[in-house]
Amino acid sequence: MISIAFIGVGNRAGKYLSCLPADVKVAFLVDPDPVRLSQAAAKYGVPANACFSDAETFFSVRREVDGVIITTPDRLHHRQAAAAIRAGYPVLLEKPAAVSQEEFDDLLEESERTGMPVSVCLVMRYYPFCRRIKEVVESGEIGRIVSIDHTEFIGPDRMGHTFVRGLWSRKDLSGPIFLSKCSHDVDFLLWLAGGRALDVSSEGGLTVFHAGHAPAGAAKRCLDCSLDCPYSAVKLYRDRHAWVAGFDAPEGRTLEEVIEEELQTGRYGRCVYHCDNDVNDRQDVQIRLDNGILLRMHLDGVSLEEGRRTIIQGTDGILRAQGPILEVNGRKEDYSAMMDLPLHAGADRLLVEDFIESLRTGHPTAAPLSTTREAHRICFLAR
């Protein structure tokens, strides 16, 4: 039986835990939040002596475990992954793998020196819709790629929750939004186009989510606000119960009570125009590759639209992909049923199963650390 240790048991870890095959054992859990740690331990049958509040203690001695999955905040990835491979554990690491080029190269060097593989959670390599796009490109139906124009619309819920109110809202605490949010998009474009970046230019800023753009009458907290706002925390959390997976209810309290407390005094009850965020809400990046292909990448956090739009110009045609529709030279394919499936249309499950299979066989996954260096390098240059 394969045994796994999870470093970090927050929302992302919860998705991966739900994807584990039945013959995989959760052997160890690490998280500084005692409520989150105890709830995960109870759910997955992990004894108290196999639960740790800090990664340093876990890595201080060799544990009987086949692999480690790391889903902690971005700035901890390099340190914890390096500790894991020095201890002799293969690693599945949430993206981004590091927050600087120096950290990334150090981690890659350590992985190659020890022979311990590190795989990166680049879910778009596993996403069936993205795999279909790659299949069309490789078929030659649109000829040789000339350029790719790709837009990621973050959407009001994710933007407000994660990048304005949440834990990825400040560069000093997490990192630039282009690295945090778009590293797998850049990887996807390179997966299609190949090549190495010769030039990277970037322009963006914080254009909407600041006090200078607040509507007249906007209160500091959503509970006190009478405006009809698409970013209302009251509507998002209390009314819709959306994005509440990270609101942990300790024993004796209900989720509703935790939501009300958050709305009254927590970071997630703040008006999006009156937070301490400083990451960009809009960014345009242009990448010229050494194979002649031009990539244009747009991060849009201000539109009310959500999703991705990809336009690939080829020498013999055009591929357009947006939402569930893939259009190739006028022929349309509808992937609505697949898009509605949970866990990124099953991509999360494929990612986890790929890592587990690599532990069983020793074969590399679809996203080894070494193959992600160029995408990370572009994100570091675009920051």
C-alpha positions in Angstrom: 0.0 0.0 0.0 1.3 3.5 -0.9 1.4 5.9 2.0 1.3 9.7 1.7 2.1 12.7 3.9 0.2 15.9 3.3 2.0 19.2 4.2 -0.9 21.6 4.5 -4.5 20.4 4.8 -6.4 23.5 3.5 -8.8 23.8 0.7 -6.5 22.6 -2.1 -5.3 19.6 0.0 -9.0 18.7 0.5 -9.4 18.4 -3.2 -6.4 16.1 -3.6 -7.3 14.0 -0.5 -10.7 13.3 -2.1 -8.9 12.0 -5.2 -6.7 9.4 -3.6 -7.2 5.9 -4.8 -8.7 3.5 -2.3 -5.4 1.6 -1.8 -3.5 4.7 -0.7 -3.1 5.5 2.9 -2.9 9.0 4.4 -0.1 8.4 6.9 0.8 11.9 8.1 -0.8 15.3 8.2 0.9 18.7 8.8 -0.9 22.0 9.4 -0.5 24.9 11.9 -4.3 25.3 12.2 -5.4 22.9 15.0 -9.0 22.9 14.0 -8.2 22.1 10.4 -5.6 19.5 11.4 -8.0 17.7 13.8 -10.8 17.6 11.4 -8.7 16.2 8.6 -7.2 13.6 11.0 -10.7 12.5 12.0 -11.9 12.3 8.4 -8.9 10.3 7.1 -8.2 8.2 10.2 -4.8 9.6 11.0 -3.7 9.1 14.7 -2.7 12.1 16.8 1.0 11.0 16.9 1.1 11.2 13.1 -0.2 14.8 13.1 2.2 17.8 13.3 1.7 21.5 13.6 4.9 22.4 11.7 6.8 20.9 8.8 10.2 21.3 10.5 9.2 18.8 13.2 7.8 16.4 10.6 11.0 16.5 8.5 13.3 16.3 11.5 13.4 12.5 11.4 12.8 9.9 8.6 9.2 8.8 8.5 7.8 5.7 6.8 6.1 7.3 3.9 6.3 6.8 0.1 5.6 10.4 -1.0 4.8 13.9 0.1 2.1 16.3 -1.2 2.7 19.9 -0.4 -0.2 22.4 -0.6 1.0 25.2 1.7 1.2 29.0 0.9 3.4 29.9 -2.0 6.3 31.3 0.0 6.7 28.0 1.9 7.0 25.8 -1.2 10.7 26.0 -1.8 11.7 25.5 1.8 9.4 22.6 2.4 10.0 20.8 -0.9 13.7 21.1 -0.4 13.4 19.6 3.1 11.3 16.8 1.7 13.7 15.8 -1.1 16.7 16.0 1.3 14.8 13.6 3.6 14.3 11.2 0.7 10.7 11.7 -0.3 9.3 12.2 -3.8 7.2 15.3 -3.9 4.0 16.6 -5.5 4.2 20.3 -5.1 1.4 22.9 -5.6 2.2 25.6 -8.1 4.2 27.8 -8.2 7.1 25.7 -7.2 9.0 28.8 -5.9 8.6 32.6 -5.7 12.0 33.5 -7.3 14.3 32.2 -10.0 17.0 31.5 -7.3 14.6 29.4 -5.3 13.4 27.5 -8.3 17.0 26.7 -9.5 18.0 25.7 -6.0 15.1 23.3 -5.7 15.8 21.8 -9.2 19.5 21.4 -8.4 18.7 19.7 -5.1 16.2 17.4 -6.8 18.8 16.4 -9.4 21.5 16.0 -6.8 19.5 13.7 -4.6 17.6 11.9 -7.4 14.3 12.7 -5.6 11.7 13.6 -8.2 9.5 16.7 -7.8 6.3 17.0 -9.7 4.3 20.3 -10.0 0.5 20.6 -9.8 0.0 22.1 -13.2 -3.6 21.0 -13.6 -4.0 22.3 -17.2 -1.7 19.5 -18.5 -4.3 17.1 -17.2 -7.5 19.1 -18.0 -9.3 17.1 -20.8 -10.3 20.3 -22.7 -6.7 21.5 -22.7 -5.5 18.1 -23.8 -8.0 18.2 -26.7 -6.5 21.6 -27.7 -3.0 20.1 -27.7 -4.3 17.2 -29.7 -5.7 19.5 -32.4 -2.5 21.5 -32.5 -0.4 18.4 -32.9 -2.6 17.0 -35.6 -1.5 19.8 -37.9 -5.1 20.8 -38.7 -4.3 24.5 -38.2 -0.8 24.2 -39.6 2.2 25.7 -37.8 1.5 28.0 -34.8 2.2 31.6 -35.5 0.7 33.2 -32.4 -1.4 32.5 -29.3 -3.6 35.1 -27.6 -4.8 33.8 -24.2 -6.9 35.6 -21.6 -7.7 34.5 -18.1 -10.8 36.1 -16.7 -10.5 35.5 -12.9 -14.1 36.3 -12.2 -15.6 38.4 -9.4 -16.0 35.7 -6.8 -12.4 34.4 -7.1 -10.9 37.8 -7.4 -12.7 39.2 -4.4 -12.2 36.2 -2.2 -8.6 35.2 -3.1 -6.8 38.2 -4.5 -8.4 41.2 -2.8 -9.6 40.0 0.6 -7.7 36.7 0.8 -4.3 35.1 1.4 -3.0 35.9 -2.1 -3.8 39.6 -2.0 -0.4 40.9 -1.0 2.9 40.5 -2.9 4.9 40.4 0.3 2.9 37.6 1.8 2.3 35.4 -1.3 3.8 36.8 -4.5 2.8 38.6 -7.7 -0.6 37.5 -8.9 0.7 36.6 -12.4 3.0 34.0 -10.7 0.3 32.8 -8.3 -2.6 32.6 -10.8 -1.1 32.3 -14.2 1.9 30.0 -13.9 -0.1 27.1 -15.1 -1.5 29.2 -18.0 2.0 30.1 -19.2 3.0 26.5 -18.8 0.0 25.5 -21.0 1.0 28.0 -23.7 4.5 26.6 -23.7 3.2 23.1 -23.7 1.5 24.0 -27.0 4.1 26.2 -28.6 7.4 24.9 -27.3 10.4 27.1 -27.5 12.2 29.4 -25.0 11.4 33.1 -24.3 13.7 35.6 -26.0 11.8 38.7 -24.7 9.2 39.2 -22.1 7.3 42.5 -21.7 4.7 43.2 -19.1 2.3 46.0 -18.2 -0.3 46.0 -15.5 -1.4 47.4 -12.2 -4.0 47.8 -9.5 -6.7 49.6 -11.3 -10.0 49.0 -9.6 -9.7 47.4 -6.2 -8.6 50.4 -4.1 -10.2 53.2 -2.1 -9.8 55.7 -5.0 -12.2 53.6 -7.0 -14.8 53.0 -4.3 -18.4 53.8 -5.3 -20.0 56.7 -3.4 -21.5 55.3 -0.2 -19.4 52.1 0.0 -19.0 51.1 3.6 -15.8 49.6 5.0 -17.6 46.2 5.6 -20.2 44.6 3.4 -22.6 44.0 6.4 -22.9 47.8 6.7 -23.3 48.5 3.0 -26.6 49.2 1.1 -25.1 49.1 -2.4 -26.0 46.4 -4.9 -22.4 45.1 -5.5 -21.2 42.0 -7.4 -18.4 41.7 -4.8 -20.7 41.6 -1.8 -19.3 39.3 0.9 -22.8 38.9 2.4 -24.2 37.5 -0.9 -21.1 35.4 -1.5 -20.8 33.7 1.8 -24.0 34.0 3.7 -26.5 33.8 0.9 -24.8 31.6 -1.6 -22.5 29.6 0.8 -19.8 29.9 -2.0 -16.1 29.9 -1.3 -16.6 28.8 2.4 -14.4 25.7 2.2 -11.7 27.5 4.1 -14.0 28.7 6.9 -13.3 26.0 9.5 -16.0 25.5 12.1 -14.5 24.2 15.4 -16.3 21.7 17.5 -19.4 23.2 19.0 -19.8 25.9 16.4 -21.7 25.9 13.1 -20.5 27.1 9.7 -23.2 29.8 9.8 -21.7 31.1 13.0 -18.2 31.2 11.5 -19.5 33.0 8.4 -21.2 35.6 10.6 -18.1 36.2 12.6 -16.1 36.5 9.4 -18.5 39.1 8.0 -18.4 41.1 11.2 -14.7 41.1 12.0 -12.8 38.9 9.6 -10.7 39.7 6.5 -13.4 38.2 4.3 -16.1 40.7 5.4 -14.2 43.7 4.1 -15.3 45.9 1.2 -13.1 45.1 -1.9 -12.4 48.8 -2.2 -11.2 49.1 1.4 -8.7 46.2 1.8 -4.9 46.1 2.1 -4.3 44.3 -1.2 -1.6 45.4 -3.6 -1.4 42.7 -6.3 -2.4 43.6 -9.8 -6.0 43.3 -11.0 -5.0 43.6 -14.6 -1.8 42.5 -16.5 -0.8 42.1 -20.1 2.3 40.0 -20.9 3.9 39.5 -24.3 6.4 36.7 -24.9 8.5 36.3 -28.0 9.8 32.7 -28.4 13.0 31.5 -30.1 10.9 29.5 -32.5 9.3 32.6 -33.9 5.9 32.2 -32.1 4.4 35.2 -30.3 2.4 34.6 -27.1 0.1 37.3 -25.6 -1.3 36.6 -22.2 -3.9 38.7 -20.4 -4.9 38.5 -16.8 -8.3 40.2 -16.2 -9.4 40.5 -12.7 -11.8 43.4 -13.2 -14.3 41.9 -15.7 -17.4 40.1 -14.4 -16.6 37.3 -16.8 -15.0 34.1 -15.6 -13.0 31.5 -17.5 -10.4 31.4 -20.2 -10.3 32.4 -23.9 -7.6 31.0 -26.2 -7.1 32.0 -29.8 -4.3 30.1 -31.7 -3.4 31.5 -35.1 -1.9 28.9 -37.4 -0.5 29.0 -40.9 -3.5 26.9 -42.1 -6.3 28.1 -39.8 -7.5 29.3 -36.4 -8.4 27.5 -33.2 -10.7 29.4 -30.7 -11.5 28.0 -27.3 -13.7 29.7 -24.7 -15.9 28.2 -22.1 -17.0 24.8 -23.2 -16.7 25.5 -27.0 -13.8 24.6 -29.1 -13.9 25.9 -32.7 -11.4 24.8 -35.3 -11.6 26.4 -38.7 -15.3 26.9 -38.2 -16.0 23.4 -36.8 -17.4 23.5 -33.3 -17.0 21.0 -30.5 -19.1 21.4 -27.3 -17.6 20.2 -24.0 -20.4 21.5 -21.7 -21.0 18.1 -20.1 -17.3 17.6 -19.3 -16.9 21.2 -18.0 -19.6 20.6 -15.4 -17.7 17.8 -13.7 -16.1 18.6 -10.4 -12.4 18.8 -9.5 -11.5 20.7 -12.7 -13.5 18.3 -14.9 -11.6 15.4 -13.3 -8.1 16.9 -13.9 -7.3 17.0 -10.2 -8.0 13.3 -10.0 -5.8 12.6 -13.0 -3.0 14.7 -11.5 -3.1 12.8 -8.1 -3.4 9.4 -9.8 -0.4 10.2 -12.0 1.7 11.0 -8.9 0.6 7.8 -7.2 1.4 5.8 -10.3 4.9 7.4 -10.4 5.5 6.3 -6.8 4.5 2.7 -7.8 6.5 2.5 -11.0 9.3 5.1 -10.7 8.1 6.6 -14.0 8.0 10.4 -14.3 4.7 12.2 -14.1 3.3 14.5 -16.8 4.7 17.5 -15.0 8.3 17.0 -13.7 9.9 20.1 -12.1 12.5 20.3 -14.8 9.9 20.8 -17.5 8.3 23.7 -15.7 11.4 25.9 -15.5 10.7 28.1 -18.5 7.1 28.8 -17.5 8.4 29.8 -14.0 11.1 31.9 -15.6 8.6 33.8 -17.7 6.4 34.5 -14.7 9.4 35.8 -12.7 10.3 38.1 -15.6 6.7 39.3 -15.9 6.2 40.1 -12.2 
